[in-house]
Amino acid sequence: MHFKLRDKHHTQRSLGGRALGFTLIELIVVIIVLSILAATALPRFTNLQVQARVAKLNAALGAVKGAAALSHAACLAQTPQCAATLLMEGVNVTMVNTYPTADAAGIITAAGLSVGPSSPDGYNIQGGGAAAGTPVTVMVLGNDPPNCSFTYTSPVAASQSPVYGVLITSGC
């Protein structure tokens, strides 16, 4: 087989005298259309990040509430009742007034949350302690962690339940 290369002049004639390719005007129109699409889609993606952080915060609150109820029930079911620690899933959880303490060794361990500035789960805590009535703040890392949080306060007395603060979502 033998192929011949056609010259530019022959190709233009076969296409009615028009060259192949895009004109500068066509490229500018495409860029403008893509810019308009990006401008309308970008705010929606930003809003999705906020919604994801709020959902993550709700998930942490649910985990903390569930862990507190489960550990309280397990503590009451033991004979004698648990005092300082409760073995849950092979891990010791510190307890006060039959509920987990408001710290990393208590409610955070019971809920199975990984916390810290470089946490793979994206949570951090502030405050807390082993004493009765102590609050710990659970925060979602991201935009403004202190304003994307809730608190867990361990019970003050044996006949009371822990107190869960309202979700603060202004910084999510």
Backbone torsions as a table, in degrees:
resi	resn	phi	psi	omega
1	MET	NA	144.4	-179.4
2	HIS	-128.4	123.4	-179.8
3	PHE	-105.6	142.5	176.1
4	LYS	-112.7	138.0	174.2
5	LEU	-85.1	130.9	178.5
6	ARG	-87.0	143.3	178.8
7	ASP	-80.5	165.0	-176.4
8	LYS	-60.2	-38.6	-177.8
9	HIS	-65.1	-39.2	179.8
10	HIS	-67.4	-40.7	180.0
11	THR	-64.5	-42.5	-179.9
12	GLN	-64.2	-38.1	179.8
13	ARG	-67.5	-36.8	-177.5
14	SER	-71.2	-20.6	178.2
15	LEU	-99.3	20.5	178.7
16	GLY	78.0	24.9	178.0
17	GLY	83.2	8.5	-178.2
18	ARG	-104.9	135.1	-179.9
19	ALA	-82.2	155.9	178.4
20	LEU	-81.2	152.7	175.9
21	GLY	119.9	177.1	-179.8
22	PHE	-100.9	146.5	175.7
23	THR	-85.7	165.3	179.4
24	LEU	-62.6	-38.2	178.3
25	ILE	-62.4	-44.5	179.6
26	GLU	-61.8	-42.4	178.9
27	LEU	-64.2	-40.5	179.4
28	ILE	-65.4	-40.4	178.3
29	VAL	-62.3	-42.7	179.0
30	VAL	-63.5	-43.0	179.4
31	ILE	-63.4	-40.9	179.0
32	ILE	-64.7	-43.3	179.4
33	VAL	-63.1	-43.5	178.4
34	LEU	-65.0	-36.2	177.9
35	SER	-64.6	-41.6	178.7
36	ILE	-64.7	-42.8	177.8
37	LEU	-62.8	-42.4	179.5
38	ALA	-65.5	-39.1	-179.5
39	ALA	-65.6	-32.3	179.1
40	THR	-83.1	-28.4	-177.4
41	ALA	-85.0	-29.9	-175.3
42	LEU	-59.7	-45.7	178.1
43	PRO	-61.3	-31.6	178.7
44	ARG	-68.0	-37.9	178.0
45	PHE	-68.3	-37.2	177.3
46	THR	-63.8	-43.0	178.8
47	ASN	-64.1	-32.3	178.1
48	LEU	-64.2	-35.9	178.0
49	GLN	-64.7	-42.2	178.3
50	VAL	-63.3	-46.0	179.0
51	GLN	-61.8	-36.7	179.1
52	ALA	-66.4	-41.2	178.6
53	ARG	-66.9	-39.2	177.7
54	VAL	-64.9	-41.4	177.6
55	ALA	-63.9	-38.7	177.9
56	LYS	-65.0	-39.5	178.0
57	LEU	-65.2	-42.9	176.2
58	ASN	-61.8	-38.9	178.9
59	ALA	-64.5	-41.1	178.7
60	ALA	-65.4	-41.6	178.0
61	LEU	-62.2	-42.4	177.0
62	GLY	-62.7	-40.8	178.2
63	ALA	-64.8	-40.7	179.9
64	VAL	-67.0	-44.7	179.0
65	LYS	-63.5	-44.0	179.1
66	GLY	-64.3	-42.0	179.9
67	ALA	-66.5	-38.3	178.7
68	ALA	-64.7	-44.6	179.4
69	ALA	-65.0	-43.2	-179.2
70	LEU	-65.8	-44.3	-179.2
71	SER	-69.1	-36.0	176.8
72	HIS	-63.2	-45.7	178.9
73	ALA	-63.3	-41.7	179.1
74	ALA	-65.7	-36.8	178.8
75	CYS	-65.9	-43.4	179.9
76	LEU	-68.8	-28.7	-178.1
77	ALA	-77.4	-18.7	-179.6
78	GLN	-75.1	147.7	173.8
79	THR	-123.8	116.9	-8.7
80	PRO	-70.9	165.9	-179.3
81	GLN	-59.2	149.0	179.4
82	CYS	-63.1	152.6	-179.4
83	ALA	-117.3	-75.7	-173.5
84	ALA	-95.8	-33.3	-178.6
85	THR	-138.2	158.5	176.9
86	LEU	-136.4	131.2	179.1
87	LEU	-84.9	113.9	179.2
88	MET	-125.1	121.0	178.0
89	GLU	54.0	36.9	177.9
90	GLY	79.1	8.3	-179.4
91	VAL	-124.8	137.0	176.8
92	ASN	-77.9	129.7	177.0
93	VAL	-113.1	126.6	179.8
94	THR	-75.2	140.7	-173.6
95	MET	-125.5	152.5	171.6
96	VAL	-146.3	128.1	-179.1
97	ASN	53.9	42.9	178.2
98	THR	64.1	17.2	174.3
99	TYR	-130.1	160.2	178.3
100	PRO	-64.4	146.9	175.8
101	THR	-68.3	162.0	-177.1
102	ALA	-92.1	63.5	178.7
103	ASP	-154.9	-176.9	-176.8
104	ALA	-64.7	-32.9	-179.2
105	ALA	-80.3	-11.8	-178.4
106	GLY	-106.4	-101.1	-172.6
107	ILE	-64.8	-33.7	-178.5
108	ILE	-67.8	-41.9	176.9
109	THR	-67.9	-42.8	-180.0
110	ALA	-61.8	-37.8	-179.2
111	ALA	-79.7	-13.1	179.2
112	GLY	74.7	27.1	179.7
113	LEU	-88.8	137.6	172.7
114	SER	-96.4	120.8	-175.4
115	VAL	-121.8	158.9	177.4
116	GLY	140.2	164.4	-177.9
117	PRO	-60.9	-27.0	178.4
118	SER	-117.0	33.3	-178.1
119	SER	-62.9	134.0	176.0
120	PRO	-67.6	-22.3	177.8
121	ASP	-83.0	-18.3	179.0
122	GLY	84.6	27.2	178.3
123	TYR	-118.4	153.7	172.4
124	ASN	-143.2	160.3	177.9
125	ILE	-124.9	158.9	178.4
126	GLN	-140.5	136.2	179.7
127	GLY	77.2	-153.3	178.5
128	GLY	95.6	170.3	179.0
129	GLY	170.4	173.6	-175.7
130	ALA	-87.6	-11.0	-177.2
131	ALA	-76.0	154.4	177.4
132	ALA	-64.8	141.0	177.8
133	GLY	79.2	11.7	-179.3
134	THR	-88.8	133.1	177.1
135	PRO	-94.1	148.9	170.9
136	VAL	-127.6	138.7	179.4
137	THR	-102.5	125.4	176.6
138	VAL	-101.2	124.1	-175.3
139	MET	-120.6	148.4	173.2
140	VAL	-95.7	125.0	179.6
141	LEU	-69.3	147.3	179.7
142	GLY	149.7	-122.5	-173.4
143	ASN	-61.6	-63.4	-177.1
144	ASP	-145.6	82.6	-171.8
145	PRO	-51.1	-43.9	179.8
146	PRO	-62.3	-24.9	178.9
147	ASN	-101.2	20.9	172.8
148	CYS	-138.4	71.8	-168.4
149	SER	-156.0	175.5	170.2
150	PHE	-150.3	166.2	179.4
151	THR	-117.9	151.4	172.0
152	TYR	-123.3	125.0	178.4
153	THR	-117.3	122.7	-179.7
154	SER	-65.3	153.3	-176.1
155	PRO	-63.4	144.3	-179.2
156	VAL	-76.9	-35.3	-178.3
157	ALA	-134.3	165.8	-176.3
158	ALA	-64.1	-26.3	-177.8
159	SER	-91.5	6.5	-177.9
160	GLN	-111.7	163.6	177.4
161	SER	-102.6	163.7	174.8
162	PRO	-68.5	161.7	179.5
163	VAL	-112.1	130.2	178.4
164	TYR	-106.1	124.3	178.7
165	GLY	-74.4	163.1	177.8
166	VAL	-70.6	154.6	177.1
167	LEU	-71.4	131.0	173.5
168	ILE	-103.7	112.1	-174.1
169	THR	-116.7	8.9	-176.8
170	SER	-67.2	-19.9	-179.4
171	GLY	-110.8	11.0	179.6
172	CYS	-73.9	NA	NA
